[in-house]
Amino acid sequence: MIKQTMLTMMVVMLAVSSAWAEVPTADKDGFIPIFNGKDLEGWHIYKNTSGFKVQDGIIRCEYKGGGEVAFYKGRTFTDFVMEVEWRVSPKGNSGVFLRTPDCGDPWTQGYEVQISNEQPPRDDAHCTGSIYGYSSVKPRPDETPEQWRMYEITCKGDVITVKIDGKLINTFDQSRSEGNKDKSHTGYVGVQDSHSAAEDTWIEYRSIRVKPLD
């Protein structure tokens, strides 16, 4: 009985390992589409799953009091370009996560590129395009809600750059940031739900893809 139980556990572990190993094939530009437009296969939602749903090729997250994060668990990334399209509701608050571990607080152990339409508007270190709490935007981008926008985020060595709709708005060098210079260059990427203090807020994501550079 013990042998059979152990064999069953091994089969389950192999099945899980195989599922995580099924990384999508890169397209002609070298980008891996990590969201398939149908469901969250290959993703893991940290804590409460109720705030995430997939419909019409879009990940939609409505206010559930959360601040929860969906991580792509197909693989970790080191040096890469990440492209993600998003739009946020009035008074919405969310973000995109980079180089995070699979436990703990991703906004402190990794990095969060903020998405916000909170009122009153947040300062330049916590508004849309900021690397939350660590690097201010310059220039400050348009934060008009309910419009599709695209982040192009590049992580290469110590340097992270953020473009919104093709315009460079943030450059951060962790080697010059006390408390961050020893952070790992390798981790998971993810997206956050809507967790503004205002109710009835939401965030949507589509066309999420990553191009490894290493």
C-alpha positions in Angstrom: 0.0 0.0 0.0 2.8 2.4 0.9 4.6 1.6 -2.4 1.5 2.2 -4.4 0.9 5.5 -2.6 4.5 6.6 -3.3 4.1 5.6 -6.9 0.9 7.6 -7.2 2.6 10.7 -5.7 5.5 10.4 -8.1 3.1 10.2 -11.1 1.3 13.4 -9.8 4.6 15.2 -9.3 5.8 14.2 -12.8 2.5 15.5 -14.3 2.8 18.8 -12.5 6.4 19.1 -13.6 5.5 18.3 -17.2 2.7 20.9 -17.1 5.2 23.7 -16.0 7.7 22.6 -18.6 5.3 23.2 -21.5 6.5 26.7 -22.4 5.0 28.2 -25.6 7.2 28.4 -28.7 8.7 31.8 -29.4 7.4 33.7 -32.4 9.5 35.0 -35.3 10.5 38.0 -33.3 11.7 35.9 -30.4 8.8 36.6 -28.1 7.1 33.9 -26.0 3.3 34.5 -25.7 2.8 33.6 -22.0 -1.0 34.3 -22.0 -2.9 32.1 -24.4 -6.0 34.3 -24.6 -8.3 31.4 -23.4 -7.4 30.7 -19.7 -4.7 31.0 -17.1 -2.9 27.8 -18.0 0.7 28.0 -16.8 -0.1 30.7 -14.3 -0.4 30.6 -10.5 -2.6 33.0 -8.6 -1.1 34.0 -5.3 -3.7 33.6 -2.5 -7.2 34.6 -3.5 -8.2 33.5 -7.1 -11.7 35.2 -7.1 -10.5 38.4 -8.7 -9.3 37.0 -12.0 -11.2 35.8 -15.0 -10.5 35.4 -18.7 -13.1 36.5 -21.3 -12.8 37.4 -25.0 -9.0 37.1 -25.0 -8.6 39.4 -21.9 -7.6 38.8 -18.3 -10.1 41.0 -16.3 -9.6 41.6 -12.6 -12.4 43.3 -10.7 -12.2 44.8 -7.2 -12.3 42.1 -4.6 -10.3 43.8 -1.8 -7.2 41.9 -2.8 -3.9 43.0 -4.2 -3.5 39.4 -5.4 -1.0 38.5 -8.1 -1.0 36.0 -11.0 2.5 34.7 -11.8 3.5 33.0 -15.0 5.1 29.8 -13.7 6.2 28.3 -17.0 9.7 29.5 -16.3 11.8 32.2 -14.7 13.4 35.0 -16.7 16.7 36.9 -16.2 17.4 39.4 -19.1 14.3 40.0 -21.1 11.8 42.3 -22.8 8.2 42.1 -21.6 5.3 43.5 -23.6 1.9 43.7 -22.0 -1.2 45.7 -23.1 -3.5 46.9 -20.3 -6.3 49.3 -19.5 -7.5 50.5 -16.1 -10.8 51.8 -14.7 -11.2 55.2 -13.1 -9.6 55.2 -9.6 -8.0 51.8 -10.4 -4.7 50.6 -9.0 -2.6 47.6 -10.2 0.8 46.7 -11.6 3.1 44.4 -13.5 5.7 42.3 -11.6 9.3 41.6 -12.6 12.0 39.2 -11.3 10.0 38.1 -8.3 10.4 35.0 -6.2 7.6 32.4 -5.9 6.9 33.5 -2.3 6.9 36.5 -0.1 6.0 40.1 -1.2 6.7 40.5 -4.9 6.7 44.3 -4.7 9.6 44.3 -2.3 11.5 41.1 -3.2 11.1 41.8 -6.9 9.8 44.9 -8.7 6.4 46.3 -9.6 5.8 48.6 -12.5 2.8 50.6 -11.3 -0.5 51.1 -13.1 -2.7 53.7 -11.5 -5.6 56.1 -11.9 -6.1 56.8 -8.2 -7.5 60.1 -7.0 -5.9 62.3 -6.0 -3.1 61.3 -8.3 -0.1 59.6 -6.7 3.4 61.1 -6.7 5.9 60.3 -9.4 7.4 57.4 -7.5 4.0 55.6 -7.2 2.2 56.6 -10.4 1.7 54.7 -13.7 5.2 53.7 -15.0 7.0 54.1 -11.7 9.0 51.2 -10.4 6.9 51.2 -7.3 8.7 53.0 -4.4 12.1 52.8 -6.1 12.2 54.8 -9.3 10.1 57.8 -10.4 8.8 58.4 -13.9 10.3 61.1 -16.1 8.3 62.4 -17.9 5.0 61.5 -16.2 2.7 59.6 -18.6 -0.9 60.3 -19.4 -3.1 58.4 -16.8 -6.5 58.7 -18.6 -8.5 55.6 -17.7 -10.2 53.1 -19.9 -7.7 53.4 -22.7 -5.6 50.5 -24.0 -1.9 51.1 -23.4 1.3 49.0 -23.9 4.2 48.6 -21.6 7.5 47.6 -23.0 9.7 46.7 -20.1 13.4 45.7 -20.5 15.4 44.0 -17.8 19.1 43.7 -18.7 21.6 43.2 -15.9 21.1 45.8 -13.2 19.1 48.1 -15.5 15.3 48.2 -16.0 13.7 50.5 -18.5 10.0 51.2 -18.9 8.3 52.5 -22.1 4.6 53.2 -22.4 3.2 53.3 -25.9 6.8 53.5 -27.2 7.9 56.4 -25.0 10.7 55.9 -22.5 9.5 57.1 -19.1 11.7 55.3 -16.6 15.3 54.0 -16.2 16.4 52.3 -13.0 19.8 50.9 -12.1 19.6 48.7 -9.1 23.3 48.7 -8.6 22.9 52.4 -7.5 20.0 51.7 -5.3 20.8 51.0 -1.6 18.8 48.0 -0.5 18.2 46.7 -4.0 21.7 46.2 -5.5 21.9 42.6 -4.2 18.5 41.5 -5.5 18.4 38.6 -7.9 18.3 39.2 -11.6 16.2 36.1 -12.1 12.6 35.5 -11.2 9.0 35.3 -12.3 6.8 37.8 -14.1 3.2 38.5 -13.2 0.2 40.8 -13.2 -1.8 42.2 -10.3 -5.5 42.5 -9.7 -7.4 45.7 -9.1 -7.1 46.6 -5.4 -7.9 50.3 -5.2 -9.6 51.6 -2.0 -12.5 52.6 -4.3 -15.0 49.9 -5.2 -16.1 48.8 -8.6 -12.6 49.3 -10.1 -11.0 46.9 -12.6 -7.9 46.2 -14.6 -7.6 44.3 -17.9 -4.6 42.7 -19.6 -4.1 41.2 -23.0 -1.3 40.2 -25.4 1.4 39.4 -22.7 4.6 38.2 -24.2 8.3 37.9 -23.1 11.5 37.9 -25.2 14.5 36.3 -23.4 17.7 38.2 -24.0 20.1 35.7 -22.2 
